[in-house]
């Protein structure tokens, strides 16, 4: 006998094929049984129908170069945020109550119901032509009946569309409100800077940089007036000396006897005065108009001096014609009149000198004031530059915020009129005709594959543990003695009958499998 403890020789692929063929009935029975069990298991799971719809993301109707939208959040993030709001506890419980969902689990914990419904809801993005472009997204819901799945999907779709409109409008309004608050603060800051600038200009009026040119012109004019006033003062002082000398001469003539006896004639001094006055008049006439006060004054003095000269000449003539007659005495009215007139001119001259000096003092004070303004101009220029810079920055910030606020307000109005980016349902939610789970065709094919794998595994295991040898090669591999002869099988009539029955069983099983499995698979495929 062959020792069973000896290891069995390795079997060639052809040998394995022969062994599988020897166990074909076992293999077919195993495959069929496994197929029946797995296919039947597919009918034990409750059917679930999925309804879905595609929501298209429409861009705003007004070009973005005209009205830039306020909502710049990434669409994927916005969808995630909207999904969290739509799939909130309150809304989902409302949908469960409205459509009578999960009636078999109503006694369960509400959190478990919510978790189940969230698993049944699907939101999937649909990519565009570019990988980073999102042009649409799918909304789906799975239920035990097609109608309920369609109704809930329609409800979820409307919630997404309404939530998008509300969310965009709210975000746009929040942006506009924020910009309005910032604009109010910028307006206050700008008012403060403008008030600061006004106060600075009012406080340092005359010392501002833009007034430097006018200050220089005024200073030059004041210096010119100082020169002309000084010249006029010098002339007035010379006139005062002349009038004082003339008054002294008149007073010296009054107590004397006849004019001819004295041999003194005041006419030369008067002529000298007239010559001086006329030369001054000619000099001033070349500079000023005839209405200038100095020219008018000189003309008056010239006229008075000429009258005085005429009276003096008349007195001299009358004195020479009436020799031996008494000369003018102290009470001579003409002499008294001349003295009074000279005294009056002297007083006017002294008043003019006082006015000229006062004017010079005032001009000196004005020159000092304008000189101080010019000296302080560089410092004021630096201070004004700092204030102006702050004011310009505040103005630029205000103008920028004003433009952004106006742009945001237009974008908000666009959202309120539903002219911005919108979600539009391309087609109504589908009414599913077949359940998507369980996929009974997959169960059927899976059962067939599982049965085949299980049957082969059983055949292999049975052959591995079986001590039988089926060929000379297998026997030669484990014994050293040579094989002289092989005896073929000699079946008895009973064994032949048993073999025929076994063959009949093989045909029955094979026929059943060839008929039942394809037929059932086709029916499952048709019914879904």
URHUKA-V787855 format. One record per backbone hydrogen bond with DSSP energy under -0.5 kcal/mol. CO is the residue of the C=O (numbers start at 0). NH is the residue of the N-H. If there is no record, write none. Layout:
<<CO,NH> <CO,NH>>
//
This chain:
<<2,5> <11,15> <12,16> <13,17> <14,18> <15,19> <16,20> <17,21> <18,22> <20,23> <22,26> <23,27> <24,28> <25,29> <26,30> <27,31> <28,32> <29,33> <30,34> <31,35> <32,36> <33,37> <34,38> <35,39> <36,40> <37,41> <38,42> <39,42> <39,43> <40,43> <40,44> <47,435> <47,436> <48,50> <48,142> <50,140> <51,429> <52,138> <53,55> <53,425> <53,426> <54,136> <55,57> <55,423> <57,421> <62,65> <62,66> <69,71> <73,77> <74,78> <75,79> <76,80> <77,81> <78,82> <79,83> <80,84> <81,85> <82,86> <84,87> <87,91> <88,92> <89,93> <90,94> <91,95> <92,96> <93,97> <94,98> <95,99> <95,100> <101,104> <102,105> <104,107> <108,111> <108,112> <109,113> <110,114> <111,115> <112,116> <113,117> <114,118> <115,119> <116,120> <119,141> <121,139> <123,137> <124,126> <125,134> <125,135> <129,127> <129,132> <132,127> <132,134> <134,56> <135,125> <136,54> <137,123> <138,52> <139,121> <140,50> <142,48> <144,148> <145,149> <146,150> <147,151> <148,152> <149,153> <150,154> <151,155> <152,156> <153,157> <154,158> <155,159> <156,160> <157,161> <158,162> <159,163> <160,164> <161,165> <162,166> <163,167> <164,168> <165,169> <166,170> <167,171> <168,172> <169,173> <170,174> <171,175> <172,176> <173,177> <174,178> <175,179> <176,180> <177,181> <178,182> <179,183> <180,184> <181,185> <182,186> <183,187> <184,188> <185,189> <186,190> <187,191> <188,192> <189,193> <190,194> <191,195> <192,196> <193,197> <194,198> <195,199> <196,200> <197,201> <198,202> <199,203> <201,204> <203,206> <207,210> <208,211> <210,214> <211,215> <212,216> <213,217> <214,218> <215,219> <216,220> <217,221> <218,222> <219,223> <220,224> <221,225> <222,226> <223,227> <224,228> <225,229> <226,230> <227,231> <228,232> <229,233> <230,234> <231,235> <232,236> <233,237> <234,238> <235,239> <236,240> <237,241> <238,242> <239,243> <240,244> <241,245> <242,246> <243,247> <244,248> <245,249> <246,250> <247,251> <248,252> <249,253> <250,254> <252,255> <257,261> <258,262> <264,267> <265,269> <266,270> <267,271> <268,272> <269,273> <270,274> <271,275> <272,276> <273,277> <274,278> <275,279> <276,280> <277,281> <278,282> <279,283> <280,284> <281,285> <283,286> <283,287> <288,291> <291,295> <292,296> <293,297> <294,298> <295,299> <296,300> <297,301> <298,302> <299,303> <300,304> <301,305> <302,306> <303,307> <304,308> <305,309> <306,310> <307,311> <308,312> <309,313> <310,314> <311,315> <312,316> <313,317> <314,318> <315,319> <316,320> <317,321> <319,322> <320,322> <321,324> <328,331> <331,335> <332,336> <333,337> <334,338> <335,339> <336,340> <337,341> <338,342> <339,343> <340,344> <341,345> <342,346> <343,347> <344,348> <345,349> <346,350> <347,351> <348,352> <349,353> <350,354> <351,355> <352,356> <353,357> <354,358> <355,359> <356,360> <357,361> <358,362> <359,363> <360,364> <361,365> <362,366> <363,367> <364,368> <365,369> <366,370> <367,371> <368,372> <369,373> <370,374> <371,375> <372,376> <375,379> <376,380> <377,381> <378,382> <379,383> <380,384> <381,385> <382,386> <383,387> <384,388> <385,389> <386,390> <387,391> <388,392> <389,393> <390,394> <391,395> <392,396> <393,397> <394,398> <395,399> <396,400> <397,401> <398,402> <399,403> <400,404> <401,405> <402,406> <403,407> <404,408> <405,409> <406,410> <407,411> <408,412> <409,413> <410,414> <411,415> <412,416> <413,418> <413,419> <414,417> <418,60> <418,61> <421,57> <421,423> <423,55> <423,425> <429,431> <436,47> <437,439> <438,442> <439,443> <440,444> <441,445> <442,446> <443,447> <444,448> <445,449> <446,450> <447,451> <448,452> <449,453> <450,454> <451,455> <452,456> <453,457> <454,458> <455,459> <456,460> <457,461> <458,462> <459,463> <460,464> <461,465> <470,474> <471,475> <472,476> <473,477> <474,477> <474,478> <481,483> <485,487> <491,495> <492,496> <493,497> <494,498> <495,499> <496,500> <497,501> <498,502> <499,503> <500,504> <501,505> <502,506> <503,507> <504,508> <505,509> <506,510> <507,511> <508,512> <509,513> <510,514> <511,515> <512,516> <512,517> <514,518> <515,519> <516,520> <517,521> <518,522> <519,523> <520,524> <521,525> <522,526> <523,527>>
//
